[in-house]
Amino acid sequence: MKTFIAAVALSPWIAYHLLGPLAGEEAAWQFVSASLWVGTPILVVVAALRAYGEGLKRGARGCQPSDTDRPAFQTTQLGQLN
């Protein structure tokens, strides 16, 4: 997920620098800014759906304790934490 977010965040910058020498900086800026107006809502929806899918996968696995998880404190232990 971090790679996906990094690629999405860098794509306008890369597009601007690739199109700048070919079409001129002003035309490249206009293209990138127009693309961001259209692409940003789509990318937000895609990221939300990916996160929702990951949450569903984690929920389907159930709650299984791992070696790093601490056991929950019982009410009788709360006074003895010091």
Long-range contacts (C-beta under 8 A, 24 or more apart in sequence): 1-50, 1-51, 1-54, 4-47, 4-50, 5-47, 8-43, 8-47, 12-36
